[in-house]
């Protein structure tokens, strides 16, 4: 039962952190710029080296 309570608290803290970031208008979690085969890369950064 102890393990369940500790795990539950950790999950609640993780979700509270994500919610706080959302409320503070911070950028959400994003994936990397590694497009699937056949798709065009939409990532832009300084020194953009995307293939056109």
mmCIF entry with sequence, helices, sheets and N, C-alpha, C, O atoms, coordinates in Angstrom:
data_MODEL
# 
_entry.id   MODEL 
# 
_entity.id                         1 
_entity.type                       polymer 
_entity.pdbx_number_of_molecules   1 
# 
_entity_poly.entity_id                      1 
_entity_poly.type                           'polypeptide(L)' 
_entity_poly.nstd_linkage                   no 
_entity_poly.nstd_monomer                   no 
_entity_poly.pdbx_seq_one_letter_code       
;(UNK)(UNK)(UNK)(UNK)(UNK)(UNK)(UNK)(UNK)(UNK)(UNK)(UNK)(UNK)(UNK)(UNK)(UNK)(UNK)
(UNK)(UNK)(UNK)(UNK)(UNK)(UNK)(UNK)(UNK)(UNK)(UNK)(UNK)(UNK)(UNK)(UNK)(UNK)(UNK)
(UNK)(UNK)(UNK)(UNK)(UNK)(UNK)(UNK)(UNK)(UNK)(UNK)(UNK)(UNK)(UNK)(UNK)(UNK)(UNK)
(UNK)(UNK)(UNK)(UNK)
;
_entity_poly.pdbx_seq_one_letter_code_can   XXXXXXXXXXXXXXXXXXXXXXXXXXXXXXXXXXXXXXXXXXXXXXXXXXXX 
_entity_poly.pdbx_strand_id                 A 
# 
loop_
_entity_poly_seq.entity_id 
_entity_poly_seq.num 
_entity_poly_seq.mon_id 
_entity_poly_seq.hetero 
1 1  UNK n 
1 2  UNK n 
1 3  UNK n 
1 4  UNK n 
1 5  UNK n 
1 6  UNK n 
1 7  UNK n 
1 8  UNK n 
1 9  UNK n 
1 10 UNK n 
1 11 UNK n 
1 12 UNK n 
1 13 UNK n 
1 14 UNK n 
1 15 UNK n 
1 16 UNK n 
1 17 UNK n 
1 18 UNK n 
1 19 UNK n 
1 20 UNK n 
1 21 UNK n 
1 22 UNK n 
1 23 UNK n 
1 24 UNK n 
1 25 UNK n 
1 26 UNK n 
1 27 UNK n 
1 28 UNK n 
1 29 UNK n 
1 30 UNK n 
1 31 UNK n 
1 32 UNK n 
1 33 UNK n 
1 34 UNK n 
1 35 UNK n 
1 36 UNK n 
1 37 UNK n 
1 38 UNK n 
1 39 UNK n 
1 40 UNK n 
1 41 UNK n 
1 42 UNK n 
1 43 UNK n 
1 44 UNK n 
1 45 UNK n 
1 46 UNK n 
1 47 UNK n 
1 48 UNK n 
1 49 UNK n 
1 50 UNK n 
1 51 UNK n 
1 52 UNK n 
# 
_struct_asym.id          A 
_struct_asym.entity_id   1 
# 
_struct_conf.conf_type_id            HELX_P 
_struct_conf.id                      HELX_P1 
_struct_conf.pdbx_PDB_helix_id       AA1 
_struct_conf.beg_label_comp_id       UNK 
_struct_conf.beg_label_asym_id       A 
_struct_conf.beg_label_seq_id        2 
_struct_conf.pdbx_beg_PDB_ins_code   ? 
_struct_conf.end_label_comp_id       UNK 
_struct_conf.end_label_asym_id       A 
_struct_conf.end_label_seq_id        23 
_struct_conf.pdbx_end_PDB_ins_code   ? 
_struct_conf.beg_auth_comp_id        UNK 
_struct_conf.beg_auth_asym_id        A 
_struct_conf.beg_auth_seq_id         2 
_struct_conf.end_auth_comp_id        UNK 
_struct_conf.end_auth_asym_id        A 
_struct_conf.end_auth_seq_id         23 
_struct_conf.pdbx_PDB_helix_class    1 
_struct_conf.details                 ? 
_struct_conf.pdbx_PDB_helix_length   22 
# 
_struct_conf_type.id          HELX_P 
_struct_conf_type.criteria    ? 
_struct_conf_type.reference   ? 
# 
loop_
_atom_site.group_PDB 
_atom_site.id 
_atom_site.type_symbol 
_atom_site.label_atom_id 
_atom_site.label_alt_id 
_atom_site.label_comp_id 
_atom_site.label_asym_id 
_atom_site.label_entity_id 
_atom_site.label_seq_id 
_atom_site.pdbx_PDB_ins_code 
_atom_site.Cartn_x 
_atom_site.Cartn_y 
_atom_site.Cartn_z 
_atom_site.occupancy 
_atom_site.B_iso_or_equiv 
_atom_site.pdbx_formal_charge 
_atom_site.auth_seq_id 
_atom_site.auth_comp_id 
_atom_site.auth_asym_id 
_atom_site.auth_atom_id 
_atom_site.pdbx_PDB_model_num 
ATOM 1   N N  . UNK A 1 1  ? 0.818  -1.197 0.000   1.00 0.00 ? 1  UNK A N  1 
ATOM 2   C CA . UNK A 1 1  ? 0.000  0.000  0.000   1.00 0.00 ? 1  UNK A CA 1 
ATOM 3   C C  . UNK A 1 1  ? 0.861  1.260  0.000   1.00 0.00 ? 1  UNK A C  1 
ATOM 4   O O  . UNK A 1 1  ? 0.503  2.272  -0.602  1.00 0.00 ? 1  UNK A O  1 
ATOM 5   N N  . UNK A 1 2  ? 2.015  1.179  0.694   1.00 0.00 ? 2  UNK A N  1 
ATOM 6   C CA . UNK A 1 2  ? 2.921  2.330  0.735   1.00 0.00 ? 2  UNK A CA 1 
ATOM 7   C C  . UNK A 1 2  ? 3.394  2.700  -0.671  1.00 0.00 ? 2  UNK A C  1 
ATOM 8   O O  . UNK A 1 2  ? 3.446  3.876  -1.033  1.00 0.00 ? 2  UNK A O  1 
ATOM 9   N N  . UNK A 1 3  ? 3.737  1.681  -1.454  1.00 0.00 ? 3  UNK A N  1 
ATOM 10  C CA . UNK A 1 3  ? 4.236  1.911  -2.811  1.00 0.00 ? 3  UNK A CA 1 
ATOM 11  C C  . UNK A 1 3  ? 3.158  2.580  -3.655  1.00 0.00 ? 3  UNK A C  1 
ATOM 12  O O  . UNK A 1 3  ? 3.459  3.475  -4.445  1.00 0.00 ? 3  UNK A O  1 
ATOM 13  N N  . UNK A 1 4  ? 1.917  2.159  -3.499  1.00 0.00 ? 4  UNK A N  1 
ATOM 14  C CA . UNK A 1 4  ? 0.809  2.749  -4.249  1.00 0.00 ? 4  UNK A CA 1 
ATOM 15  C C  . UNK A 1 4  ? 0.655  4.227  -3.910  1.00 0.00 ? 4  UNK A C  1 
ATOM 16  O O  . UNK A 1 4  ? 0.493  5.050  -4.812  1.00 0.00 ? 4  UNK A O  1 
ATOM 17  N N  . UNK A 1 5  ? 0.701  4.573  -2.649  1.00 0.00 ? 5  UNK A N  1 
ATOM 18  C CA . UNK A 1 5  ? 0.533  5.968  -2.214  1.00 0.00 ? 5  UNK A CA 1 
ATOM 19  C C  . UNK A 1 5  ? 1.683  6.826  -2.730  1.00 0.00 ? 5  UNK A C  1 
ATOM 20  O O  . UNK A 1 5  ? 1.466  7.938  -3.210  1.00 0.00 ? 5  UNK A O  1 
ATOM 21  N N  . UNK A 1 6  ? 2.898  6.313  -2.632  1.00 0.00 ? 6  UNK A N  1 
ATOM 22  C CA . UNK A 1 6  ? 4.065  7.063  -3.115  1.00 0.00 ? 6  UNK A CA 1 
ATOM 23  C C  . UNK A 1 6  ? 3.972  7.275  -4.620  1.00 0.00 ? 6  UNK A C  1 
ATOM 24  O O  . UNK A 1 6  ? 4.246  8.371  -5.109  1.00 0.00 ? 6  UNK A O  1 
ATOM 25  N N  . UNK A 1 7  ? 3.589  6.242  -5.355  1.00 0.00 ? 7  UNK A N  1 
ATOM 26  C CA . UNK A 1 7  ? 3.435  6.346  -6.803  1.00 0.00 ? 7  UNK A CA 1 
ATOM 27  C C  . UNK A 1 7  ? 2.335  7.336  -7.165  1.00 0.00 ? 7  UNK A C  1 
ATOM 28  O O  . UNK A 1 7  ? 2.501  8.143  -8.080  1.00 0.00 ? 7  UNK A O  1 
ATOM 29  N N  . UNK A 1 8  ? 1.227  7.280  -6.461  1.00 0.00 ? 8  UNK A N  1 
ATOM 30  C CA . UNK A 1 8  ? 0.125  8.208  -6.698  1.00 0.00 ? 8  UNK A CA 1 
ATOM 31  C C  . UNK A 1 8  ? 0.556  9.651  -6.467  1.00 0.00 ? 8  UNK A C  1 
ATOM 32  O O  . UNK A 1 8  ? 0.211  10.534 -7.253  1.00 0.00 ? 8  UNK A O  1 
ATOM 33  N N  . UNK A 1 9  ? 1.298  9.897  -5.406  1.00 0.00 ? 9  UNK A N  1 
ATOM 34  C CA . UNK A 1 9  ? 1.783  11.244 -5.113  1.00 0.00 ? 9  UNK A CA 1 
ATOM 35  C C  . UNK A 1 9  ? 2.727  11.725 -6.207  1.00 0.00 ? 9  UNK A C  1 
ATOM 36  O O  . UNK A 1 9  ? 2.663  12.888 -6.606  1.00 0.00 ? 9  UNK A O  1 
ATOM 37  N N  . UNK A 1 10 ? 3.598  10.855 -6.696  1.00 0.00 ? 10 UNK A N  1 
ATOM 38  C CA . UNK A 1 10 ? 4.523  11.237 -7.763  1.00 0.00 ? 10 UNK A CA 1 
ATOM 39  C C  . UNK A 1 10 ? 3.772  11.599 -9.046  1.00 0.00 ? 10 UNK A C  1 
ATOM 40  O O  . UNK A 1 10 ? 4.120  12.571 -9.716  1.00 0.00 ? 10 UNK A O  1 
ATOM 41  N N  . UNK A 1 11 ? 2.752  10.827 -9.384  1.00 0.00 ? 11 UNK A N  1 
ATOM 42  C CA . UNK A 1 11 ? 1.954  11.129 -10.571 1.00 0.00 ? 11 UNK A CA 1 
ATOM 43  C C  . UNK A 1 11 ? 1.205  12.447 -10.409 1.00 0.00 ? 11 UNK A C  1 
ATOM 44  O O  . UNK A 1 11 ? 1.143  13.247 -11.342 1.00 0.00 ? 11 UNK A O  1 
ATOM 45  N N  . UNK A 1 12 ? 0.645  12.671 -9.241  1.00 0.00 ? 12 UNK A N  1 
ATOM 46  C CA . UNK A 1 12 ? -0.069 13.927 -8.990  1.00 0.00 ? 12 UNK A CA 1 
ATOM 47  C C  . UNK A 1 12 ? 0.887  15.115 -9.112  1.00 0.00 ? 12 UNK A C  1 
ATOM 48  O O  . UNK A 1 12 ? 0.528  16.139 -9.693  1.00 0.00 ? 12 UNK A O  1 
ATOM 49  N N  . UNK A 1 13 ? 2.088  14.988 -8.573  1.00 0.00 ? 13 UNK A N  1 
ATOM 50  C CA . UNK A 1 13 ? 3.080  16.064 -8.679  1.00 0.00 ? 13 UNK A CA 1 
ATOM 51  C C  . UNK A 1 13 ? 3.483  16.302 -10.134 1.00 0.00 ? 13 UNK A C  1 
ATOM 52  O O  . UNK A 1 13 ? 3.649  17.447 -10.554 1.00 0.00 ? 13 UNK A O  1 
ATOM 53  N N  . UNK A 1 14 ? 3.639  15.232 -10.895 1.00 0.00 ? 14 UNK A N  1 
ATOM 54  C CA . UNK A 1 14 ? 4.016  15.373 -12.302 1.00 0.00 ? 14 UNK A CA 1 
ATOM 55  C C  . UNK A 1 14 ? 2.920  16.097 -13.081 1.00 0.00 ? 14 UNK A C  1 
ATOM 56  O O  . UNK A 1 14 ? 3.210  17.015 -13.847 1.00 0.00 ? 14 UNK A O  1 
ATOM 57  N N  . UNK A 1 15 ? 1.672  15.695 -12.893 1.00 0.00 ? 15 UNK A N  1 
ATOM 58  C CA . UNK A 1 15 ? 0.568  16.349 -13.589 1.00 0.00 ? 15 UNK A CA 1 
ATOM 59  C C  . UNK A 1 15 ? 0.377  17.785 -13.122 1.00 0.00 ? 15 UNK A C  1 
ATOM 60  O O  . UNK A 1 15 ? 0.022  18.650 -13.921 1.00 0.00 ? 15 UNK A O  1 
ATOM 61  N N  . UNK A 1 16 ? 0.608  18.051 -11.838 1.00 0.00 ? 16 UNK A N  1 
ATOM 62  C CA . UNK A 1 16 ? 0.508  19.418 -11.331 1.00 0.00 ? 16 UNK A CA 1 
ATOM 63  C C  . UNK A 1 16 ? 1.583  20.291 -11.976 1.00 0.00 ? 16 UNK A C  1 
ATOM 64  O O  . UNK A 1 16 ? 1.329  21.453 -12.292 1.00 0.00 ? 16 UNK A O  1 
ATOM 65  N N  . UNK A 1 17 ? 2.775  19.742 -12.170 1.00 0.00 ? 17 UNK A N  1 
ATOM 66  C CA . UNK A 1 17 ? 3.839  20.492 -12.833 1.00 0.00 ? 17 UNK A CA 1 
ATOM 67  C C  . UNK A 1 17 ? 3.498  20.796 -14.277 1.00 0.00 ? 17 UNK A C  1 
ATOM 68  O O  . UNK A 1 17 ? 3.747  21.904 -14.752 1.00 0.00 ? 17 UNK A O  1 
ATOM 69  N N  . UNK A 1 18 ? 2.933  19.831 -14.980 1.00 0.00 ? 18 UNK A N  1 
ATOM 70  C CA . UNK A 1 18 ? 2.520  20.068 -16.364 1.00 0.00 ? 18 UNK A CA 1 
ATOM 71  C C  . UNK A 1 18 ? 1.404  21.109 -16.424 1.00 0.00 ? 18 UNK A C  1 
ATOM 72  O O  . UNK A 1 18 ? 1.404  21.970 -17.304 1.00 0.00 ? 18 UNK A O  1 
ATOM 73  N N  . UNK A 1 19 ? 0.460  21.033 -15.500 1.00 0.00 ? 19 UNK A N  1 
ATOM 74  C CA . UNK A 1 19 ? -0.643 21.992 -15.477 1.00 0.00 ? 19 UNK A CA 1 
ATOM 75  C C  . UNK A 1 19 ? -0.131 23.390 -15.153 1.00 0.00 ? 19 UNK A C  1 
ATOM 76  O O  . UNK A 1 19 ? -0.603 24.367 -15.733 1.00 0.00 ? 19 UNK A O  1 
ATOM 77  N N  . UNK A 1 20 ? 0.818  23.498 -14.245 1.00 0.00 ? 20 UNK A N  1 
ATOM 78  C CA . UNK A 1 20 ? 1.371  24.803 -13.894 1.00 0.00 ? 20 UNK A CA 1 
ATOM 79  C C  . UNK A 1 20 ? 2.077  25.415 -15.102 1.00 0.00 ? 20 UNK A C  1 
ATOM 80  O O  . UNK A 1 20 ? 1.957  26.616 -15.342 1.00 0.00 ? 20 UNK A O  1 
ATOM 81  N N  . UNK A 1 21 ? 2.803  24.614 -15.857 1.00 0.00 ? 21 UNK A N  1 
ATOM 82  C CA . UNK A 1 21 ? 3.462  25.112 -17.065 1.00 0.00 ? 21 UNK A CA 1 
ATOM 83  C C  . UNK A 1 21 ? 2.453  25.596 -18.087 1.00 0.00 ? 21 UNK A C  1 
ATOM 84  O O  . UNK A 1 21 ? 2.675  26.606 -18.754 1.00 0.00 ? 21 UNK A O  1 
ATOM 85  N N  . UNK A 1 22 ? 1.359  24.887 -18.211 1.00 0.00 ? 22 UNK A N  1 
ATOM 86  C CA . UNK A 1 22 ? 0.310  25.284 -19.144 1.00 0.00 ? 22 UNK A CA 1 
ATOM 87  C C  . UNK A 1 22 ? -0.331 26.593 -18.703 1.00 0.00 ? 22 UNK A C  1 
ATOM 88  O O  . UNK A 1 22 ? -0.576 27.476 -19.526 1.00 0.00 ? 22 UNK A O  1 
ATOM 89  N N  . UNK A 1 23 ? -0.602 26.719 -17.415 1.00 0.00 ? 23 UNK A N  1 
ATOM 90  C CA . UNK A 1 23 ? -1.220 27.940 -16.893 1.00 0.00 ? 23 UNK A CA 1 
ATOM 91  C C  . UNK A 1 23 ? -0.287 29.142 -17.003 1.00 0.00 ? 23 UNK A C  1 
ATOM 92  O O  . UNK A 1 23 ? -0.752 30.275 -17.134 1.00 0.00 ? 23 UNK A O  1 
ATOM 93  N N  . UNK A 1 24 ? 1.016  28.909 -16.950 1.00 0.00 ? 24 UNK A N  1 
ATOM 94  C CA . UNK A 1 24 ? 1.989  29.993 -17.065 1.00 0.00 ? 24 UNK A CA 1 
ATOM 95  C C  . UNK A 1 24 ? 2.340  30.295 -18.520 1.00 0.00 ? 24 UNK A C  1 
ATOM 96  O O  . UNK A 1 24 ? 3.269  31.055 -18.795 1.00 0.00 ? 24 UNK A O  1 
ATOM 97  N N  . UNK A 1 25 ? 1.598  29.699 -19.444 1.00 0.00 ? 25 UNK A N  1 
ATOM 98  C CA . UNK A 1 25 ? 1.753  29.925 -20.884 1.00 0.00 ? 25 UNK A CA 1 
ATOM 99  C C  . UNK A 1 25 ? 3.126  29.514 -21.407 1.00 0.00 ? 25 UNK A C  1 
ATOM 100 O O  . UNK A 1 25 ? 3.632  30.103 -22.362 1.00 0.00 ? 25 UNK A O  1 
ATOM 101 N N  . UNK A 1 26 ? 3.721  28.517 -20.789 1.00 0.00 ? 26 UNK A N  1 
ATOM 102 C CA . UNK A 1 26 ? 4.998  28.020 -21.306 1.00 0.00 ? 26 UNK A CA 1 
ATOM 103 C C  . UNK A 1 26 ? 4.726  27.068 -22.445 1.00 0.00 ? 26 UNK A C  1 
ATOM 104 O O  . UNK A 1 26 ? 3.639  26.501 -22.558 1.00 0.00 ? 26 UNK A O  1 
ATOM 105 N N  . UNK A 1 27 ? 5.734  26.898 -23.294 1.00 0.00 ? 27 UNK A N  1 
ATOM 106 C CA . UNK A 1 27 ? 5.584  26.021 -24.439 1.00 0.00 ? 27 UNK A CA 1 
ATOM 107 C C  . UNK A 1 27 ? 5.477  24.572 -23.977 1.00 0.00 ? 27 UNK A C  1 
ATOM 108 O O  . UNK A 1 27 ? 6.194  24.152 -23.069 1.00 0.00 ? 27 UNK A O  1 
ATOM 109 N N  . UNK A 1 28 ? 4.603  23.823 -24.589 1.00 0.00 ? 28 UNK A N  1 
ATOM 110 C CA . UNK A 1 28 ? 4.391  22.435 -24.206 1.00 0.00 ? 28 UNK A CA 1 
ATOM 111 C C  . UNK A 1 28 ? 5.518  21.527 -24.643 1.00 0.00 ? 28 UNK A C  1 
ATOM 112 O O  . UNK A 1 28 ? 6.478  21.959 -25.280 1.00 0.00 ? 28 UNK A O  1 
ATOM 113 N N  . UNK A 1 29 ? 5.388  20.279 -24.294 1.00 0.00 ? 29 UNK A N  1 
ATOM 114 C CA . UNK A 1 29 ? 6.374  19.268 -24.672 1.00 0.00 ? 29 UNK A CA 1 
ATOM 115 C C  . UNK A 1 29 ? 6.262  19.030 -26.171 1.00 0.00 ? 29 UNK A C  1 
ATOM 116 O O  . UNK A 1 29 ? 5.160  18.877 -26.699 1.00 0.00 ? 29 UNK A O  1 
ATOM 117 N N  . UNK A 1 30 ? 7.403  18.999 -26.858 1.00 0.00 ? 30 UNK A N  1 
ATOM 118 C CA . UNK A 1 30 ? 7.418  18.776 -28.303 1.00 0.00 ? 30 UNK A CA 1 
ATOM 119 C C  . UNK A 1 30 ? 8.321  17.601 -28.625 1.00 0.00 ? 30 UNK A C  1 
ATOM 120 O O  . UNK A 1 30 ? 9.211  17.242 -27.855 1.00 0.00 ? 30 UNK A O  1 
ATOM 121 N N  . UNK A 1 31 ? 8.069  17.019 -29.775 1.00 0.00 ? 31 UNK A N  1 
ATOM 122 C CA . UNK A 1 31 ? 8.950  15.974 -30.268 1.00 0.00 ? 31 UNK A CA 1 
ATOM 123 C C  . UNK A 1 31 ? 10.140 16.593 -30.984 1.00 0.00 ? 31 UNK A C  1 
ATOM 124 O O  . UNK A 1 31 ? 10.203 17.813 -31.138 1.00 0.00 ? 31 UNK A O  1 
ATOM 125 N N  . UNK A 1 32 ? 11.054 15.793 -31.409 1.00 0.00 ? 32 UNK A N  1 
ATOM 126 C CA . UNK A 1 32 ? 12.212 16.284 -32.134 1.00 0.00 ? 32 UNK A CA 1 
ATOM 127 C C  . UNK A 1 32 ? 11.897 16.556 -33.590 1.00 0.00 ? 32 UNK A C  1 
ATOM 128 O O  . UNK A 1 32 ? 10.789 16.277 -34.048 1.00 0.00 ? 32 UNK A O  1 
ATOM 129 N N  . UNK A 1 33 ? 12.848 17.091 -34.315 1.00 0.00 ? 33 UNK A N  1 
ATOM 130 C CA . UNK A 1 33 ? 12.664 17.379 -35.730 1.00 0.00 ? 33 UNK A CA 1 
ATOM 131 C C  . UNK A 1 33 ? 13.269 16.238 -36.535 1.00 0.00 ? 33 UNK A C  1 
ATOM 132 O O  . UNK A 1 33 ? 14.288 16.405 -37.205 1.00 0.00 ? 33 UNK A O  1 
ATOM 133 N N  . UNK A 1 34 ? 12.647 15.114 -36.461 1.00 0.00 ? 34 UNK A N  1 
ATOM 134 C CA . UNK A 1 34 ? 13.072 13.950 -37.216 1.00 0.00 ? 34 UNK A CA 1 
ATOM 135 C C  . UNK A 1 34 ? 11.843 13.432 -37.952 1.00 0.00 ? 34 UNK A C  1 
ATOM 136 O O  . UNK A 1 34 ? 11.170 12.513 -37.486 1.00 0.00 ? 34 UNK A O  1 
ATOM 137 N N  . UNK A 1 35 ? 11.554 14.039 -39.122 1.00 0.00 ? 35 UNK A N  1 
ATOM 138 C CA . UNK A 1 35 ? 10.301 13.707 -39.807 1.00 0.00 ? 35 UNK A CA 1 
ATOM 139 C C  . UNK A 1 35 ? 10.269 12.261 -40.303 1.00 0.00 ? 35 UNK A C  1 
ATOM 140 O O  . UNK A 1 35 ? 11.301 11.631 -40.534 1.00 0.00 ? 35 UNK A O  1 
ATOM 141 N N  . UNK A 1 36 ? 9.074  11.777 -40.452 1.00 0.00 ? 36 UNK A N  1 
ATOM 142 C CA . UNK A 1 36 ? 8.879  10.434 -40.987 1.00 0.00 ? 36 UNK A CA 1 
ATOM 143 C C  . UNK A 1 36 ? 9.304  10.419 -42.454 1.00 0.00 ? 36 UNK A C  1 
ATOM 144 O O  . UNK A 1 36 ? 9.274  11.459 -43.112 1.00 0.00 ? 36 UNK A O  1 
ATOM 145 N N  . UNK A 1 37 ? 9.694  9.274  -42.970 1.00 0.00 ? 37 UNK A N  1 
ATOM 146 C CA . UNK A 1 37 ? 10.091 9.191  -44.373 1.00 0.00 ? 37 UNK A CA 1 
ATOM 147 C C  . UNK A 1 37 ? 8.964  9.686  -45.290 1.00 0.00 ? 37 UNK A C  1 
ATOM 148 O O  . UNK A 1 37 ? 7.810  9.280  -45.152 1.00 0.00 ? 37 UNK A O  1 
ATOM 149 N N  . UNK A 1 38 ? 9.319  10.559 -46.216 1.00 0.00 ? 38 UNK A N  1 
ATOM 150 C CA . UNK A 1 38 ? 8.344  11.064 -47.167 1.00 0.00 ? 38 UNK A CA 1 
ATOM 151 C C  . UNK A 1 38 ? 7.647  12.334 -46.722 1.00 0.00 ? 38 UNK A C  1 
ATOM 152 O O  . UNK A 1 38 ? 6.849  12.886 -47.480 1.00 0.00 ? 38 UNK A O  1 
ATOM 153 N N  . UNK A 1 39 ? 7.922  12.819 -45.514 1.00 0.00 ? 39 UNK A N  1 
ATOM 154 C CA . UNK A 1 39 ? 7.275  14.059 -45.060 1.00 0.00 ? 39 UNK A CA 1 
ATOM 155 C C  . UNK A 1 39 ? 8.297  15.190 -45.064 1.00 0.00 ? 39 UNK A C  1 
ATOM 156 O O  . UNK A 1 39 ? 9.505  14.955 -45.078 1.00 0.00 ? 39 UNK A O  1 
ATOM 157 N N  . UNK A 1 40 ? 7.795  16.409 -45.051 1.00 0.00 ? 40 UNK A N  1 
ATOM 158 C CA . UNK A 1 40 ? 8.679  17.581 -45.066 1.00 0.00 ? 40 UNK A CA 1 
ATOM 159 C C  . UNK A 1 40 ? 8.892  18.063 -43.638 1.00 0.00 ? 40 UNK A C  1 
ATOM 160 O O  . UNK A 1 40 ? 7.955  18.096 -42.840 1.00 0.00 ? 40 UNK A O  1 
ATOM 161 N N  . UNK A 1 41 ? 10.120 18.433 -43.322 1.00 0.00 ? 41 UNK A N  1 
ATOM 162 C CA . UNK A 1 41 ? 10.447 18.940 -41.994 1.00 0.00 ? 41 UNK A CA 1 
ATOM 163 C C  . UNK A 1 41 ? 9.887  20.340 -41.834 1.00 0.00 ? 41 UNK A C  1 
ATOM 164 O O  . UNK A 1 41 ? 10.112 21.198 -42.687 1.00 0.00 ? 41 UNK A O  1 
ATOM 165 N N  . UNK A 1 42 ? 9.160  20.581 -40.750 1.00 0.00 ? 42 UNK A N  1 
ATOM 166 C CA . UNK A 1 42 ? 8.557  21.884 -40.488 1.00 0.00 ? 42 UNK A CA 1 
ATOM 167 C C  . UNK A 1 42 ? 9.316  22.653 -39.413 1.00 0.00 ? 42 UNK A C  1 
ATOM 168 O O  . UNK A 1 42 ? 8.896  23.740 -39.019 1.00 0.00 ? 42 UNK A O  1 
ATOM 169 N N  . UNK A 1 43 ? 10.425 22.103 -38.937 1.00 0.00 ? 43 UNK A N  1 
ATOM 170 C CA . UNK A 1 43 ? 11.173 22.757 -37.862 1.00 0.00 ? 43 UNK A CA 1 
ATOM 171 C C  . UNK A 1 43 ? 12.007 23.894 -38.422 1.00 0.00 ? 43 UNK A C  1 
ATOM 172 O O  . UNK A 1 43 ? 12.608 23.774 -39.490 1.00 0.00 ? 43 UNK A O  1 
ATOM 173 N N  . UNK A 1 44 ? 12.036 24.992 -37.692 1.00 0.00 ? 44 UNK A N  1 
ATOM 174 C CA . UNK A 1 44 ? 12.875 26.126 -38.075 1.00 0.00 ? 44 UNK A CA 1 
ATOM 175 C C  . UNK A 1 44 ? 13.687 26.529 -36.857 1.00 0.00 ? 44 UNK A C  1 
ATOM 176 O O  . UNK A 1 44 ? 13.149 26.676 -35.759 1.00 0.00 ? 44 UNK A O  1 
ATOM 177 N N  . UNK A 1 45 ? 14.951 26.701 -37.054 1.00 0.00 ? 45 UNK A N  1 
ATOM 178 C CA . UNK A 1 45 ? 15.814 27.144 -35.969 1.00 0.00 ? 45 UNK A CA 1 
ATOM 179 C C  . UNK A 1 45 ? 16.935 27.972 -36.573 1.00 0.00 ? 45 UNK A C  1 
ATOM 180 O O  . UNK A 1 45 ? 17.092 28.040 -37.792 1.00 0.00 ? 45 UNK A O  1 
ATOM 181 N N  . UNK A 1 46 ? 17.711 28.600 -35.696 1.00 0.00 ? 46 UNK A N  1 
ATOM 182 C CA . UNK A 1 46 ? 18.828 29.349 -36.230 1.00 0.00 ? 46 UNK A CA 1 
ATOM 183 C C  . UNK A 1 46 ? 19.782 28.342 -36.894 1.00 0.00 ? 46 UNK A C  1 
ATOM 184 O O  . UNK A 1 46 ? 20.070 27.285 -36.333 1.00 0.00 ? 46 UNK A O  1 
ATOM 185 N N  . UNK A 1 47 ? 20.248 28.672 -38.048 1.00 0.00 ? 47 UNK A N  1 
ATOM 186 C CA . UNK A 1 47 ? 21.089 27.752 -38.795 1.00 0.00 ? 47 UNK A CA 1 
ATOM 187 C C  . UNK A 1 47 ? 20.299 26.585 -39.332 1.00 0.00 ? 47 UNK A C  1 
ATOM 188 O O  . UNK A 1 47 ? 20.757 25.443 -39.279 1.00 0.00 ? 47 UNK A O  1 
ATOM 189 N N  . UNK A 1 48 ? 19.123 26.857 -39.847 1.00 0.00 ? 48 UNK A N  1 
ATOM 190 C CA . UNK A 1 48 ? 18.234 25.808 -40.365 1.00 0.00 ? 48 UNK A CA 1 
ATOM 191 C C  . UNK A 1 48 ? 18.919 25.085 -41.513 1.00 0.00 ? 48 UNK A C  1 
ATOM 192 O O  . UNK A 1 48 ? 19.269 25.701 -42.519 1.00 0.00 ? 48 UNK A O  1 
ATOM 193 N N  . UNK A 1 49 ? 19.110 23.772 -41.364 1.00 0.00 ? 49 UNK A N  1 
ATOM 194 C CA . UNK A 1 49 ? 19.786 22.983 -42.392 1.00 0.00 ? 49 UNK A CA 1 
ATOM 195 C C  . UNK A 1 49 ? 18.840 21.999 -43.049 1.00 0.00 ? 49 UNK A C  1 
ATOM 196 O O  . UNK A 1 49 ? 19.268 20.948 -43.525 1.00 0.00 ? 49 UNK A O  1 
ATOM 197 N N  . UNK A 1 50 ? 17.553 22.330 -43.081 1.00 0.00 ? 50 UNK A N  1 
ATOM 198 C CA . UNK A 1 50 ? 16.579 21.384 -43.665 1.00 0.00 ? 50 UNK A CA 1 
ATOM 199 C C  . UNK A 1 50 ? 16.781 21.264 -45.162 1.00 0.00 ? 50 UNK A C  1 
ATOM 200 O O  . UNK A 1 50 ? 17.189 22.209 -45.838 1.00 0.00 ? 50 UNK A O  1 
ATOM 201 N N  . UNK A 1 51 ? 16.485 20.080 -45.657 1.00 0.00 ? 51 UNK A N  1 
ATOM 202 C CA . UNK A 1 51 ? 16.637 19.823 -47.092 1.00 0.00 ? 51 UNK A CA 1 
ATOM 203 C C  . UNK A 1 51 ? 15.386 20.319 -47.805 1.00 0.00 ? 51 UNK A C  1 
ATOM 204 O O  . UNK A 1 51 ? 14.267 19.989 -47.414 1.00 0.00 ? 51 UNK A O  1 
ATOM 205 N N  . UNK A 1 52 ? 15.580 21.112 -48.849 1.00 0.00 ? 52 UNK A N  1 
ATOM 206 C CA . UNK A 1 52 ? 14.427 21.641 -49.595 1.00 0.00 ? 52 UNK A CA 1 
ATOM 207 C C  . UNK A 1 52 ? 14.289 20.966 -50.921 1.00 0.00 ? 52 UNK A C  1 
ATOM 208 O O  . UNK A 1 52 ? 13.375 21.283 -51.683 1.00 0.00 ? 52 UNK A O  1 
# 
